[in-house]
Amino acid sequence: MNHESDHTVDAAKKELNADLLELFERCSYLYNEAFYANTELAILRELSKASSGYENEVICAGCFFSFTQLALTESCFMNCARLFDAKSDISIGNLIEEVSSHSAEIDALAISIFSDRPNFDRLNPIVHPLAEDEERFYPKEVESQRSYEKLFGDHYEMVTVCITTHDLSNLWKKRLNGLSKLTDMLRDQRNKVFAHSDTEALNYDELVRRLPLTFSEIQN
């Protein structure tokens, strides 16, 4: 009887490890997609400055610059849109749901790895550095840590909070919901111009005026 129980526990551990490994692979894939999109966006930003800094080169190799910019723009839009595609098996939204569904296992793993650290909070085992647009969700923690840092000057470090994986996934959901307007415009441009050729693609300037996306918005 005990042997059968031990076998069941071992099988559960193997299944858990497999689930978390698949989750890690999804994270890695999305990270790479985001990295490619960020790289393409950075190159496009530099190309936009080329006409003023390298006027002669642009004139002599206009075809190269034009096609390079077009290819990077299309690839950047496709990569960005894939990250937020609700119909895709692997997207940021689906990843957040997967993390939420495995929150207990991730918390247990964090406790097993980091529980010997000083001041480790077993009830809230995830130490999360808040991004700038996340600070509004934790005003007390931000005020507390900022007040302490003022004693040492005006240089601010990232505020950290101790939370559960479930709380972290909810925070990510709030951030994702805050981008819904931008991601809708991103997908619309991808669908109408880059992935398919709708009639609106014939007047791309008008489409951009209707669905504008600035450089900073694409960065977000």
MDTraj code that builds the backbone (N, CA, C; nanometers):
import mdtraj as md
import numpy as np

residues = "MET ASN HIS GLU SER ASP HIS THR VAL ASP ALA ALA LYS LYS GLU LEU ASN ALA ASP LEU LEU GLU LEU PHE GLU ARG CYS SER TYR LEU TYR ASN GLU ALA PHE TYR ALA ASN THR GLU LEU ALA ILE LEU ARG GLU LEU SER LYS ALA SER SER GLY TYR GLU ASN GLU VAL ILE CYS ALA GLY CYS PHE PHE SER PHE THR GLN LEU ALA LEU THR GLU SER CYS PHE MET ASN CYS ALA ARG LEU PHE ASP ALA LYS SER ASP ILE SER ILE GLY ASN LEU ILE GLU GLU VAL SER SER HIS SER ALA GLU ILE ASP ALA LEU ALA ILE SER ILE PHE SER ASP ARG PRO ASN PHE ASP ARG LEU ASN PRO ILE VAL HIS PRO LEU ALA GLU ASP GLU GLU ARG PHE TYR PRO LYS GLU VAL GLU SER GLN ARG SER TYR GLU LYS LEU PHE GLY ASP HIS TYR GLU MET VAL THR VAL CYS ILE THR THR HIS ASP LEU SER ASN LEU TRP LYS LYS ARG LEU ASN GLY LEU SER LYS LEU THR ASP MET LEU ARG ASP GLN ARG ASN LYS VAL PHE ALA HIS SER ASP THR GLU ALA LEU ASN TYR ASP GLU LEU VAL ARG ARG LEU PRO LEU THR PHE SER GLU ILE GLN ASN".split()
xyz = np.array([
    [0.0831, -0.1203, 0.0000],
    [0.0000, 0.0000, 0.0000],
    [0.0867, 0.1254, 0.0000],
    [0.1883, 0.1248, 0.0869],
    [0.2797, 0.2378, 0.0929],
    [0.3574, 0.2528, -0.0370],
    [0.3933, 0.1371, -0.0962],
    [0.4667, 0.1393, -0.2222],
    [0.3842, 0.2062, -0.3310],
    [0.2527, 0.1758, -0.3363],
    [0.1644, 0.2346, -0.4358],
    [0.1509, 0.3850, -0.4120],
    [0.1450, 0.4253, -0.2842],
    [0.1341, 0.5669, -0.2507],
    [0.2593, 0.6419, -0.2933],
    [0.3784, 0.5827, -0.2659],
    [0.5036, 0.6455, -0.3064],
    [0.5117, 0.6599, -0.4579],
    [0.4641, 0.5570, -0.5283],
    [0.4655, 0.5604, -0.6748],
    [0.3772, 0.6740, -0.7260],
    [0.2603, 0.6940, -0.6607],
    [0.1693, 0.8015, -0.7011],
    [0.2335, 0.9381, -0.6795],
    [0.3021, 0.9554, -0.5672],
    [0.3694, 1.0809, -0.5370],
    [0.4792, 1.1094, -0.6398],
    [0.5583, 1.0052, -0.6721],
    [0.6649, 1.0225, -0.7710],
    [0.6083, 1.0617, -0.9068],
    [0.4973, 0.9990, -0.9445],
    [0.4344, 1.0302, -1.0720],
    [0.3842, 1.1749, -1.0732],
    [0.3287, 1.2188, -0.9592],
    [0.2792, 1.3562, -0.9496],
    [0.3934, 1.4561, -0.9616],
    [0.5082, 1.4227, -0.9001],
    [0.6246, 1.5111, -0.9079],
    [0.6750, 1.5219, -1.0511],
    [0.6790, 1.4080, -1.1211],
    [0.7250, 1.4090, -1.2599],
    [0.6310, 1.4915, -1.3469],
    [0.4985, 1.4774, -1.3227],
    [0.4005, 1.5534, -1.3997],
    [0.4151, 1.7028, -1.3709],
    [0.4385, 1.7363, -1.2437],
    [0.4573, 1.8754, -1.2066],
    [0.5796, 1.9331, -1.2751],
    [0.6890, 1.8598, -1.2708],
    [0.8116, 1.9074, -1.3346],
    [0.7906, 1.9285, -1.4840],
    [0.7161, 1.8367, -1.5466],
    [0.6895, 1.8481, -1.6902],
    [0.6059, 1.9724, -1.7186],
    [0.5055, 1.9987, -1.6341],
    [0.4204, 2.1161, -1.6532],
    [0.5006, 2.2446, -1.6387],
    [0.5841, 2.2520, -1.5359],
    [0.6638, 2.3715, -1.5138],
    [0.7694, 2.3883, -1.6227],
    [0.8219, 2.2771, -1.6741],
    [0.9186, 2.2849, -1.7833],
    [0.8529, 2.3410, -1.9086],
    [0.7308, 2.2965, -1.9382],
    [0.6583, 2.3498, -2.0542],
    [0.6292, 2.4982, -2.0346],
    [0.5955, 2.5363, -1.9108],
    [0.5697, 2.6769, -1.8809],
    [0.6957, 2.7596, -1.9031],
    [0.8099, 2.7064, -1.8614],
    [0.9373, 2.7745, -1.8818],
    [0.9679, 2.7891, -2.0307],
    [0.9386, 2.6856, -2.1086],
    [0.9625, 2.6917, -2.2525],
    [0.8748, 2.7978, -2.3182],
    [0.7508, 2.8104, -2.2713],
    [0.6619, 2.9141, -2.3244],
    [0.7160, 3.0530, -2.2905],
    [0.7649, 3.0686, -2.1665],
    [0.8247, 3.1957, -2.1253],
    [0.9437, 3.2304, -2.2143],
    [1.0293, 3.1327, -2.2392],
    [1.1487, 3.1551, -2.3205],
    [1.1115, 3.1949, -2.4632],
    [1.0101, 3.1280, -2.5187],
    [0.9663, 3.1590, -2.6550],
    [0.9156, 3.3026, -2.6638],
    [0.8294, 3.3421, -2.5686],
    [0.7738, 3.4770, -2.5706],
    [0.8811, 3.5819, -2.5433],
    [0.9756, 3.5479, -2.4568],
    [1.0868, 3.6403, -2.4309],
    [1.1654, 3.6659, -2.5590],
    [1.1935, 3.5598, -2.6351],
    [1.2676, 3.5751, -2.7600],
    [1.1891, 3.6577, -2.8618],
    [1.0571, 3.6339, -2.8692],
    [0.9738, 3.7112, -2.9610],
    [0.9793, 3.8603, -2.9251],
    [0.9696, 3.8887, -2.7936],
    [0.9755, 4.0275, -2.7482],
    [1.1131, 4.0878, -2.7748],
    [1.2177, 4.0072, -2.7571],
    [1.3542, 4.0548, -2.7825],
    [1.3718, 4.0925, -2.9296],
    [1.3223, 4.0070, -3.0190],
    [1.3328, 4.0360, -3.1621],
    [1.2578, 4.1645, -3.1962],
    [1.1367, 4.1790, -3.1418],
    [1.0562, 4.2979, -3.1696],
    [1.1259, 4.4239, -3.1173],
    [1.1820, 4.4163, -2.9971],
    [1.2537, 4.5310, -2.9409],
    [1.3761, 4.5667, -3.0245],
    [1.4467, 4.4646, -3.0716],
    [1.5656, 4.4881, -3.1538],
    [1.5277, 4.5542, -3.2859],
    [1.4234, 4.5027, -3.3494],
    [1.3770, 4.5607, -3.4758],
    [1.3317, 4.7050, -3.4560],
    [1.2638, 4.7298, -3.3453],
    [1.2162, 4.8652, -3.3167],
    [1.3336, 4.9609, -3.2957],
    [1.4367, 4.9138, -3.2253],
    [1.5550, 4.9968, -3.2016],
    [1.6270, 5.0296, -3.3328],
    [1.6363, 4.9303, -3.4228],
    [1.7013, 4.9545, -3.5524],
    [1.6193, 5.0523, -3.6356],
    [1.4868, 5.0363, -3.6330],
    [1.3998, 5.1291, -3.7058],
    [1.4169, 5.2715, -3.6541],
    [1.4324, 5.2839, -3.5238],
    [1.4515, 5.4154, -3.4625],
    [1.5794, 5.4802, -3.5158],
    [1.6839, 5.4012, -3.5290],
    [1.8108, 5.4537, -3.5798],
    [1.8032, 5.4840, -3.7287],
    [1.7313, 5.3992, -3.8036],
    [1.7164, 5.4246, -3.9472],
    [1.6422, 5.5549, -3.9739],
    [1.5474, 5.5866, -3.8858],
    [1.4712, 5.7109, -3.9042],
    [1.5606, 5.8335, -3.8908],
    [1.6732, 5.8182, -3.8213],
    [1.7674, 5.9294, -3.8055],
    [1.8708, 5.9331, -3.9188],
    [1.8740, 5.8303, -4.0001],
    [1.9802, 5.8171, -4.0997],
    [1.9763, 5.9264, -4.2051],
    [1.8564, 5.9706, -4.2434],
    [1.8451, 6.0686, -4.3506],
    [1.9129, 6.1999, -4.3150],
    [1.9161, 6.2337, -4.1871],
    [1.9812, 6.3583, -4.1473],
    [2.1293, 6.3384, -4.1184],
    [2.1654, 6.2243, -4.0593],
    [2.3046, 6.2003, -4.0239],
    [2.3885, 6.1420, -4.1358],
    [2.3222, 6.0710, -4.2282],
    [2.3956, 6.0059, -4.3381],
    [2.3235, 6.0335, -4.4700],
    [2.3060, 6.1602, -4.5003],
    [2.2258, 6.1991, -4.6156],
    [2.2809, 6.1421, -4.7457],
    [2.4123, 6.1499, -4.7669],
    [2.4720, 6.1001, -4.8910],
    [2.4551, 5.9496, -4.9052],
    [2.4743, 5.8781, -4.7934],
    [2.4606, 5.7324, -4.7969],
    [2.3173, 5.6917, -4.8307],
    [2.2207, 5.7630, -4.7737],
    [2.0797, 5.7316, -4.7998],
    [2.0456, 5.7582, -4.9463],
    [2.0994, 5.8664, -5.0005],
    [2.0738, 5.8986, -5.1410],
    [2.1337, 5.7916, -5.2331],
    [2.2553, 5.7468, -5.2008],
    [2.3238, 5.6485, -5.2851],
    [2.2649, 5.5082, -5.2717],
    [2.2091, 5.4800, -5.1561],
    [2.1560, 5.3443, -5.1324],
    [2.0109, 5.3526, -5.0865],
    [1.9343, 5.4351, -5.1563],
    [1.7951, 5.4555, -5.1180],
    [1.7131, 5.3281, -5.1194],
    [1.7394, 5.2428, -5.2183],
    [1.6648, 5.1170, -5.2289],
    [1.6902, 5.0284, -5.1075],
    [1.8170, 5.0219, -5.0666],
    [1.8521, 4.9399, -4.9498],
    [1.7810, 4.9897, -4.8249],
    [1.7883, 5.1192, -4.7981],
    [1.7264, 5.1745, -4.6780],
    [1.5752, 5.1579, -4.6814],
    [1.5152, 5.1776, -4.7976],
    [1.3706, 5.1674, -4.8093],
    [1.3219, 5.0253, -4.7834],
    [1.3848, 4.9270, -4.8484],
    [1.3419, 4.7886, -4.8300],
    [1.3753, 4.7371, -4.6903],
    [1.4894, 4.7801, -4.6347],
    [1.5258, 4.7390, -4.4995],
    [1.4241, 4.7907, -4.3985],
    [1.3863, 4.9169, -4.4129],
    [1.2885, 4.9750, -4.3220],
    [1.1532, 4.9062, -4.3344],
    [1.1111, 4.8764, -4.4573],
    [0.9835, 4.8093, -4.4794],
    [0.9836, 4.6694, -4.4192],
    [1.0929, 4.5944, -4.4400],
    [1.1017, 4.4581, -4.3874],
    [1.1027, 4.4575, -4.2348],
    [1.1765, 4.5496, -4.1743],
    [1.1819, 4.5581, -4.0287],
    [1.0469, 4.5991, -3.9707],
    [0.9786, 4.6912, -4.0364],
    [0.8467, 4.7350, -3.9898],
    [0.7479, 4.6195, -3.9905],
    [0.7454, 4.5468, -4.1015],
    [0.6534, 4.4329, -4.1117],
    [0.6855, 4.3269, -4.0069],
    [0.8130, 4.2927, -3.9901],
    [0.8526, 4.1907, -3.8937],
    [0.8223, 4.2351, -3.7506],
    [0.8470, 4.3633, -3.7221],
    [0.8215, 4.4154, -3.5875],
    [0.6731, 4.4081, -3.5541],
    [0.5877, 4.4493, -3.6485],
    [0.4434, 4.4423, -3.6258],
    [0.3980, 4.2988, -3.6059],
    [0.4497, 4.2073, -3.6860],
    [0.4097, 4.0671, -3.6746],
    [0.4521, 4.0085, -3.5406],
    [0.5772, 4.0370, -3.4990],
    [0.6256, 3.9848, -3.3717],
    [0.5465, 4.0413, -3.2543],
    [0.5228, 4.1723, -3.2573],
    [0.4468, 4.2356, -3.1487],
    [0.3046, 4.1803, -3.1417],
    [0.2399, 4.1699, -3.2573],
    [0.1015, 4.1236, -3.2593],
    [0.0901, 3.9798, -3.2093],
    [0.1885, 3.8951, -3.2427],
    [0.1850, 3.7563, -3.1958],
    [0.1876, 3.7492, -3.0436],
    [0.2572, 3.8413, -2.9808],
    [0.2662, 3.8399, -2.8346],
    [0.1296, 3.8559, -2.7692],
    [0.0403, 3.9289, -2.8371],
    [-0.0894, 3.9611, -2.7772],
    [-0.2067, 3.8975, -2.8520],
    [-0.1797, 3.7971, -2.9324],
    [-0.2842, 3.7345, -3.0135],
    [-0.3684, 3.6408, -2.9279],
    [-0.4934, 3.6782, -2.9048],
    [-0.5815, 3.5996, -2.8185],
    [-0.6110, 3.4616, -2.8766],
    [-0.5995, 3.4459, -3.0093],
    [-0.6301, 3.3178, -3.0723],
    [-0.5103, 3.2234, -3.0751],
    [-0.3951, 3.2720, -3.0316],
    [-0.2741, 3.1904, -3.0348],
    [-0.2644, 3.1026, -2.9101],
    [-0.2046, 2.9838, -2.9265],
    [-0.1823, 2.8954, -2.8112],
    [-0.0778, 2.9528, -2.7171],
    [0.0173, 3.0274, -2.7732],
    [0.1249, 3.0845, -2.6930],
    [0.1215, 3.2361, -2.7081],
    [0.0698, 3.3035, -2.6071],
    [0.0642, 3.4489, -2.6058],
    [0.0830, 3.4952, -2.4626],
    [0.1021, 3.6244, -2.4445],
    [0.1217, 3.6764, -2.3092],
    [-0.0021, 3.6517, -2.2225],
    [-0.1204, 3.6741, -2.2803],
    [-0.2431, 3.6506, -2.2045],
    [-0.2572, 3.5064, -2.1603],
    [-0.2312, 3.4126, -2.2525],
    [-0.2404, 3.2704, -2.2176],
    [-0.1335, 3.2314, -2.1167],
    [-0.0148, 3.2902, -2.1290],
    [0.0923, 3.2600, -2.0345],
    [0.0537, 3.3032, -1.8934],
    [-0.0067, 3.4198, -1.8807],
    [-0.0503, 3.4675, -1.7491],
    [-0.1510, 3.3702, -1.6884],
    [-0.2433, 3.3218, -1.7697],
    [-0.3414, 3.2242, -1.7198],
    [-0.2727, 3.0944, -1.6768],
    [-0.1717, 3.0519, -1.7529],
    [-0.0978, 2.9307, -1.7178],
    [-0.0234, 2.9490, -1.5858],
    [0.0392, 3.0644, -1.5680],
    [0.1097, 3.0929, -1.4428],
    [0.0116, 3.0909, -1.3259],
    [-0.1046, 3.1511, -1.3453],
    [-0.2060, 3.1545, -1.2402],
    [-0.2518, 3.0138, -1.2022],
    [-0.2699, 2.9284, -1.3030],
    [-0.3169, 2.7923, -1.2759],
    [-0.2124, 2.7066, -1.2059],
    [-0.0843, 2.7448, -1.2167],
    [0.0239, 2.6717, -1.1510],
    [0.0833, 2.7511, -1.0343],
    [0.0051, 2.8458, -0.9812],
    [0.0581, 2.9356, -0.8788],
    [0.1043, 2.8615, -0.7538],
    [0.0283, 2.7617, -0.7106],
    [0.0653, 2.6881, -0.5894],
    [0.1970, 2.6136, -0.6089],
    [0.2141, 2.5513, -0.7262],
    [0.3377, 2.4782, -0.7533],
    [0.4584, 2.5728, -0.7621],
    [0.4371, 2.6901, -0.8236],
    [0.5469, 2.7863, -0.8366],
    [0.5854, 2.8409, -0.6995],
    [0.4864, 2.8696, -0.6158],
    [0.5150, 2.9154, -0.4788],
    [0.5949, 2.8103, -0.4026],
    [0.5523, 2.6842, -0.4156],
    [0.6225, 2.5757, -0.3459],
    [0.7662, 2.5631, -0.3948],
    [0.7865, 2.5801, -0.5239],
    [0.9210, 2.5729, -0.5798],
    [1.0074, 2.6880, -0.5286],
    [0.9495, 2.8083, -0.5229],
    [1.0232, 2.9243, -0.4710],
    [1.0617, 2.9032, -0.3249],
    [0.9713, 2.8455, -0.2463],
    [1.0001, 2.8194, -0.1049],
    [1.1123, 2.7176, -0.0910],
    [1.1098, 2.6148, -0.1750],
    [1.2128, 2.5107, -0.1665],
    [1.3506, 2.5641, -0.2057],
    [1.3548, 2.6659, -0.2905],
    [1.4828, 2.7192, -0.3384],
    [1.5347, 2.8311, -0.2489],
    [1.4448, 2.9190, -0.2047],
    [1.4895, 3.0427, -0.1400],
    [1.4576, 3.0518, 0.0092],
    [1.4019, 2.9471, 0.0686],
    [1.3550, 2.9573, 0.2071],
    [1.4660, 2.9827, 0.3080],
    [1.5926, 2.9564, 0.2727],
    [1.7020, 2.9790, 0.3668],
    [1.7560, 3.1218, 0.3614],
    [1.6983, 3.2059, 0.2768],
    [1.7435, 3.3446, 0.2700],
    [1.6902, 3.4233, 0.3897],
    [1.7674, 3.5227, 0.4373],
    [1.7218, 3.6045, 0.5514],
    [1.5918, 3.6772, 0.5189],
    [1.5024, 3.6842, 0.6154],
    [1.3753, 3.7572, 0.6038],
    [1.2856, 3.7033, 0.4922],
    [1.3039, 3.5776, 0.4569],
    [1.2196, 3.5188, 0.3511],
    [1.0769, 3.5032, 0.4018],
    [0.9809, 3.5450, 0.3214],
    [0.8395, 3.5394, 0.3569],
    [0.7768, 3.4164, 0.2916],
    [0.7511, 3.3139, 0.3704],
    [0.6969, 3.1889, 0.3156],
    [0.5533, 3.2061, 0.2677],
    [0.4805, 3.3020, 0.3243],
    [0.3421, 3.3241, 0.2819],
    [0.3357, 3.4025, 0.1506],
    [0.4405, 3.4819, 0.1263],
    [0.4499, 3.5602, 0.0024],
    [0.5891, 3.5405, -0.0557],
    [0.6124, 3.4265, -0.1197],
    [0.7493, 3.3862, -0.1541],
    [0.8097, 3.4521, -0.2776],
    [0.7310, 3.5291, -0.3542],
    [0.7828, 3.5901, -0.4758],
    [0.8240, 3.7346, -0.4466],
    [0.9522, 3.7657, -0.4644],
    [1.0006, 3.9033, -0.4494],
    [0.9980, 3.9680, -0.5871],
    [0.9061, 4.0620, -0.6046],
    [0.8829, 4.1204, -0.7370],
    [0.9216, 4.2670, -0.7391],
    [1.0176, 4.3078, -0.8259],
    [1.0490, 4.4504, -0.8434],
    [0.9422, 4.5165, -0.9290],
    [0.8830, 4.6228, -0.8790],
    [0.7729, 4.6869, -0.9489],
    [0.8228, 4.7704, -1.0663],
    [0.7626, 4.7491, -1.1827],
    [0.7860, 4.8380, -1.2955],
    [0.7160, 4.9705, -1.2666],
    [0.7539, 5.0734, -1.3403],
    [0.6997, 5.2073, -1.3122],
    [0.5479, 5.2097, -1.3194],
    [0.4905, 5.1401, -1.4172],
    [0.3449, 5.1425, -1.4315],
    [0.2750, 5.0439, -1.3387],
    [0.3506, 4.9743, -1.2531],
    [0.2905, 4.8864, -1.1534],
    [0.2838, 4.9521, -1.0152],
    [0.3598, 5.0610, -0.9981],
    [0.3708, 5.1211, -0.8660],
    [0.2364, 5.1721, -0.8145],
    [0.1457, 5.2115, -0.9053],
    [0.0163, 5.2646, -0.8616],
    [-0.0687, 5.1588, -0.7917],
    [-0.0366, 5.0313, -0.8129],
    [-0.1129, 4.9246, -0.7496],
    [-0.0659, 4.8957, -0.6068],
    [0.0511, 4.9490, -0.5695],
    [0.1059, 4.9267, -0.4356],
    [0.1518, 5.0595, -0.3756],
    [0.0585, 5.1538, -0.3534],
    [0.0966, 5.2883, -0.3070],
    [0.1630, 5.2887, -0.1693],
    [0.1176, 5.2030, -0.0781],
    [0.1755, 5.2013, 0.0564],
    [0.3204, 5.1545, 0.0538],
    [0.3473, 5.0481, -0.0206],
    [0.4831, 4.9948, -0.0289],
    [0.5766, 5.0958, -0.0969],
    [0.5252, 5.1620, -0.2011],
    [0.6061, 5.2607, -0.2721],
    [0.6395, 5.3778, -0.1807],
    [0.5390, 5.4294, -0.1104],
    [0.5611, 5.5418, -0.0206],
    [0.6585, 5.5055, 0.0905],
    [0.6435, 5.3848, 0.1451],
    [0.7307, 5.3409, 0.2536],
    [0.8765, 5.3320, 0.2092],
    [0.9001, 5.2665, 0.0952],
    [1.0373, 5.2495, 0.0480],
    [1.0964, 5.3794, -0.0054],
    [1.0137, 5.4624, -0.0697],
    [1.0627, 5.5900, -0.1194],
    [1.1018, 5.6811, -0.0024],
    [1.0231, 5.6791, 0.1051],
    [1.0533, 5.7619, 0.2218],
    [1.1863, 5.7214, 0.2829],
    [1.2125, 5.5922, 0.2864],
    [1.3383, 5.5431, 0.3412],
    [1.4558, 5.5855, 0.2534],
    [1.4372, 5.5795, 0.1213],
    [1.5454, 5.6132, 0.0298],
    [1.5785, 5.7616, 0.0308],
    [1.4798, 5.8464, 0.0666],
    [1.5038, 5.9905, 0.0700],
    [1.6096, 6.0267, 0.1727],
    [1.6289, 5.9420, 0.2721],
    [1.7315, 5.9672, 0.3728],
    [1.8712, 5.9611, 0.3123],
    [1.8828, 5.8925, 0.1969],
    [2.0138, 5.8723, 0.1357],
    [2.0282, 5.9459, 0.0031],
    [1.9388, 6.0396, -0.0225],
    [1.9469, 6.1165, -0.1458],
    [1.8270, 6.0935, -0.2346],
    [1.8347, 6.1454, -0.3552],
    [1.7218, 6.1380, -0.4484],
    [1.7296, 6.0207, -0.5452],
    [1.8329, 5.9364, -0.5326],
    [1.8452, 5.8226, -0.6238],
    [1.7540, 5.7095, -0.5768],
    [1.6566, 5.6734, -0.6611],
    [1.5580, 5.5731, -0.6242],
    [1.5889, 5.4388, -0.6909],
    [1.5841, 5.3342, -0.6117],
    [1.5932, 5.1997, -0.6646],
    [1.4518, 5.1497, -0.6930],
    [1.4410, 5.0379, -0.7635],
    [1.3088, 4.9800, -0.7899],
    [1.2473, 4.9328, -0.6589],
    [1.1201, 4.9618, -0.6411],
    [1.0471, 4.9159, -0.5230],
    [1.0151, 4.7682, -0.5397],
    [1.0353, 4.6904, -0.4347],
    [1.0047, 4.5474, -0.4398],
    [0.8903, 4.5147, -0.3454],
    [0.8101, 4.4170, -0.3836],
    [0.7014, 4.3691, -0.2988],
    [0.7098, 4.2170, -0.2890],
    [0.6718, 4.1651, -0.1741],
    [0.6642, 4.0206, -0.1544],
    [0.5194, 3.9771, -0.1744],
    [0.4962, 3.8944, -0.2732],
    [0.3611, 3.8530, -0.3080],
    [0.3610, 3.7051, -0.3472],
    [0.2420, 3.6504, -0.3628],
    [0.2286, 3.5135, -0.4122],
    [0.2274, 3.5151, -0.5646],
    [0.2464, 3.4002, -0.6240],
    [0.2403, 3.3904, -0.7699],
    [0.1015, 3.4276, -0.8203],
    [-0.0019, 3.3926, -0.7435],
    [-0.1394, 3.4289, -0.7815],
    [-0.1546, 3.5810, -0.7865],
    [-0.1007, 3.6499, -0.6854],
    [-0.1068, 3.7964, -0.6844],
    [-0.0283, 3.8552, -0.8012],
    [0.0860, 3.7935, -0.8319],
    [0.1691, 3.8418, -0.9420],
    [0.0958, 3.8273, -1.0752],
    [0.0289, 3.7157, -1.0954],
    [-0.0456, 3.6959, -1.2204],
    [-0.1605, 3.7962, -1.2309],
    [-0.2239, 3.8293, -1.1180],
    [-0.3299, 3.9311, -1.1195],
    [-0.2734, 4.0687, -1.1544],
    [-0.1529, 4.0977, -1.1056],
    [-0.0874, 4.2236, -1.1393],
    [-0.0591, 4.2300, -1.2883],
    [-0.0110, 4.1198, -1.3445],
    [0.0149, 4.1149, -1.4886],
    [-0.1134, 4.1332, -1.5693],
    [-0.2244, 4.0761, -1.5196],
    [-0.3522, 4.0912, -1.5884],
    [-0.3940, 4.2385, -1.5936],
    [-0.3729, 4.3098, -1.4819],
    [-0.4073, 4.4518, -1.4783],
    [-0.3248, 4.5299, -1.5799],
    [-0.1955, 4.4991, -1.5868],
    [-0.1087, 4.5677, -1.6824],
    [-0.1521, 4.5370, -1.8260],
    [-0.1850, 4.4110, -1.8520],
    [-0.2265, 4.3710, -1.9863],
    [-0.3579, 4.4382, -2.0246],
    [-0.4520, 4.4451, -1.9307],
    [-0.5798, 4.5117, -1.9574],
    [-0.5591, 4.6596, -1.9864],
    [-0.4582, 4.7193, -1.9220],
    [-0.4288, 4.8598, -1.9450],
    [-0.3756, 4.8870, -2.0845],
    [-0.3291, 4.7830, -2.1527],
    [-0.2764, 4.7969, -2.2885],
    [-0.3777, 4.7548, -2.3950],
    [-0.4995, 4.7256, -2.3548],
    [-0.5967, 4.6668, -2.4475],
    [-0.6234, 4.7556, -2.5693],
    [-0.6318, 4.8869, -2.5493],
    [-0.6575, 4.9764, -2.6620],
    [-0.5427, 4.9714, -2.7622],
    [-0.4201, 4.9726, -2.7105],
    [-0.3030, 4.9691, -2.7985],
    [-0.2909, 4.8348, -2.8704],
    [-0.3142, 4.7256, -2.7992],
    [-0.3009, 4.5937, -2.8617],
    [-0.4104, 4.5703, -2.9657],
    [-0.5281, 4.6297, -2.9439],
    [-0.6340, 4.6202, -3.0450],
    [-0.5915, 4.6906, -3.1746],
    [-0.5340, 4.8100, -3.1618],
    [-0.4870, 4.8825, -3.2797],
    [-0.3718, 4.8082, -3.3474],
    [-0.2853, 4.7489, -3.2657],
    [-0.1728, 4.6720, -3.3189],
    [-0.2220, 4.5543, -3.4023],
    [-0.3180, 4.4800, -3.3482],
    [-0.3713, 4.3647, -3.4219],
    [-0.4463, 4.4085, -3.5477],
    [-0.5178, 4.5203, -3.5390],
    [-0.5912, 4.5693, -3.6554],
    [-0.4958, 4.6022, -3.7699],
    [-0.3866, 4.6722, -3.7380],
    [-0.2889, 4.7037, -3.8426],
    [-0.2233, 4.5769, -3.8959],
    [-0.1910, 4.4840, -3.8065],
    [-0.1318, 4.3571, -3.8512],
    [-0.2263, 4.2837, -3.9457],
    [-0.3538, 4.2746, -3.9067],
    [-0.4501, 4.1972, -3.9858],
    [-0.4830, 4.2627, -4.1192],
    [-0.4929, 4.3952, -4.1199],
    [-0.5386, 4.4655, -4.2393],
    [-0.4269, 4.4959, -4.3386],
    [-0.3017, 4.4967, -4.2902],
    [-0.1918, 4.5382, -4.3768],
    [-0.0839, 4.4313, -4.3905],
    [-0.0351, 4.3800, -4.2766],
    [0.0853, 4.2972, -4.2803],
    [0.0560, 4.1476, -4.2963],
    [-0.0493, 4.0984, -4.2326],
    [-0.0815, 3.9563, -4.2457],
    [-0.1751, 3.9312, -4.3636],
    [-0.2671, 4.0255, -4.3890],
    [-0.3624, 4.0151, -4.5003],
    [-0.3595, 4.1464, -4.5773],
    [-0.4231, 4.1487, -4.6901],
    [-0.4276, 4.2715, -4.7717],
    [-0.5717, 4.3164, -4.7869],
    [-0.6250, 4.3824, -4.6840],
    [-0.7586, 4.4394, -4.6934],
    [-0.7548, 4.5646, -4.7804],
    [-0.8715, 4.6080, -4.8248],
    [-0.8761, 4.7269, -4.9089],
    [-0.8226, 4.8496, -4.8359],
    [-0.8297, 4.8484, -4.7013],
    [-0.7779, 4.9619, -4.6240],
    [-0.6267, 4.9753, -4.6395],
    [-0.5604, 4.8663, -4.6778],
    [-0.4154, 4.8721, -4.6969],
    [-0.3782, 4.9597, -4.8159],
    [-0.4741, 4.9848, -4.9065],
    [-0.4474, 5.0695, -5.0222],
    [-0.4241, 5.2147, -4.9803],
    [-0.4819, 5.2515, -4.8668],
    [-0.4619, 5.3874, -4.8148],
    [-0.4061, 5.3760, -4.6737],
    [-0.2798, 5.3348, -4.6664],
    [-0.2172, 5.3073, -4.5364],
    [-0.2071, 5.4328, -4.4501],
    [-0.1830, 5.5482, -4.5125],
    [-0.1720, 5.6720, -4.4351],
    [-0.3011, 5.7020, -4.3605],
    [-0.4146, 5.6768, -4.4255],
    [-0.5432, 5.6991, -4.3606],
    [-0.5641, 5.6001, -4.2463],
    [-0.5216, 5.4753, -4.2683],
    [-0.5336, 5.3736, -4.1640],
    [-0.4513, 5.4120, -4.0421],
    [-0.3304, 5.4633, -4.0649],
    [-0.2440, 5.5049, -3.9541],
    [-0.3063, 5.6209, -3.8780],
    [-0.3706, 5.7128, -3.9499],
    [-0.4379, 5.8247, -3.8824],
    [-0.5533, 5.7751, -3.7969],
    [-0.6202, 5.6705, -3.8434],
    [-0.7343, 5.6159, -3.7680],
    [-0.6885, 5.5275, -3.6532],
    [-0.5773, 5.4568, -3.6732],
    [-0.5235, 5.3660, -3.5706],
    [-0.3775, 5.4038, -3.5429],
    [-0.3551, 5.5214, -3.4855],
    [-0.2165, 5.5660, -3.4674],
    [-0.1449, 5.4878, -3.3568],
    [-0.0179, 5.4578, -3.3814],
    [0.0668, 5.3944, -3.2804],
    [0.2010, 5.4666, -3.2810],
    [0.2299, 5.5376, -3.1730],
    [0.3550, 5.6107, -3.1649],
    [0.4685, 5.5168, -3.1250],
    [0.5920, 5.5679, -3.1357],
    [0.7084, 5.4887, -3.0979],
    [0.6995, 5.4472, -2.9517],
    [0.6629, 5.5399, -2.8644],
    [0.6552, 5.5078, -2.7207],
    [0.5449, 5.4067, -2.6923],
    [0.4351, 5.4119, -2.7677],
    [0.3255, 5.3160, -2.7475],
    [0.3679, 5.1766, -2.7906],
    [0.4427, 5.1679, -2.9003],
    [0.4933, 5.0380, -2.9431],
    [0.5887, 4.9836, -2.8386],
    [0.6715, 5.0708, -2.7794],
    [0.7612, 5.0275, -2.6727],
    [0.6831, 4.9697, -2.5546],
    [0.5747, 5.0359, -2.5180],
    [0.4908, 4.9842, -2.4080],
    [0.4356, 4.8475, -2.4408],
])
top = md.Topology()
chain = top.add_chain()
for i, resn in enumerate(residues, 1):
    res = top.add_residue(resn, chain, resSeq=i)
    for name in ("N", "CA", "C"):
        top.add_atom(name, md.element.get_by_symbol(name[0]), res)
traj = md.Trajectory(xyz[None], top)
